[in-house]
């Protein structure tokens, strides 16, 4: 061992992070990267199988993680998530809200039921409110904390998914408001707005949905052949692209950044390349 | 061994003889980049290179006035000759000297000088570095704009020049995305630097300007450098055309502090 150059401490070394929706896709990538950078990670999601799988992946890589089954739309479960995190690791330094329901609404607003609207708002917007509500007192007592909420490009563009877009716009506004409130006790809050990221869920929607929106409905091959609304950079983003941005914002490297909406979208929000 | 986050890359940083630019140059070197330290003042550039060398990093000082096409062409040629190419350009050189809180009191030469350095300088550096980046098959440009470009803007000429930098950033991201070149901007708020200290010392503002921030302190060059490092590195390979404030969570500017002079 003495011949090896000592590795530098991780960028989140000694911190405890909660990542919601961490059983799959972007959330799993964030949880794994946070753990690689030295954080203790609490994997929060509804499905035990996928959540435990993320924990196992982190463990196999030498990291420390804990699964807490959580429905973020239920306050009693969110309270328990925070309590179990504090019990296991002594605090909450980082909260990353990545959970969302996505692609559950019909292509036309006049077909959108109240139930689907409520479900979208409950999970995507209220879920972010609840986790922040219960994590903030712990962060305030510690005098420090970093919240990174994963929103969506849908909040910024003319989205094909009005309920989803509205829920994500709520996340942006909520985060900015909290950034102003929470700064006095040392807590920062920022938003990442990803565009199309290559995940299993996106891939599934690409083959089954009827949305009038190339971000979702087209396969990569279709987009390459006929870009309708394209992005500046070629190709789709990957979960790690979001994880890198989340790691930066979560870390002390971003100590002077709060209330910011950071697109990680290959330039999508700004232009139509055709 | 943990590799640096920009290991093996060559970066040109303009205005790197002091303040934010020096912070960026040092941070890049810590993370494994070879840094071309460009500044109007040779001795200031030399000093930054000395600091980097003491930390075990690799850097080269080049005297360059970014408003002079010949200087910029020579800067890029020097970097290419020494290190075989350029991967990263950070347009950090900027001035605010001569700007006023009342536009009708602004001298045209001051307006012109601010535009020349802050906007034309960015154009010239991009123009001369882009061919190198294309030759490499990609690269990253990070422009240091300002919070003044997005609302916190008591001084009009400075704000206009930095607004131009934001627009230029987005246009270049569009033009060169296909070639794998990413272009982003950082908008620093109040940062502790020789330039901003001089403005405060001049008595232009009534107070220290941090009351309008969520985070009640001025930023440091390291705060800006960390954000630049992220955007310049491959970690941000899917980030382009972003304009990211690093401004302590600026709230709405309280105009009364700026009105009476």
Interface residues (C-beta under 8 A of the other chain):
Chain A: X4 X5 X7 X8 X179 X180 X183 X184 X188 X231 X232 X233 X234 X237 X238 X241 X244 X245 X247 X248 X253 X254 X255 X256 X257 X258 X259 X260 X262 X263 X264 X265 X266 X267 X269 X270 X271 X273
Chain B: X1 X2 X170 X173 X174 X177 X178 X180 X182 X189 X214 X215 X216 X219 X220 X223 X224 X226 X227 X229 X230 X235 X236 X237 X238 X239 X240 X241 X242 X244 X245 X246 X247 X248 X249 X250 X251
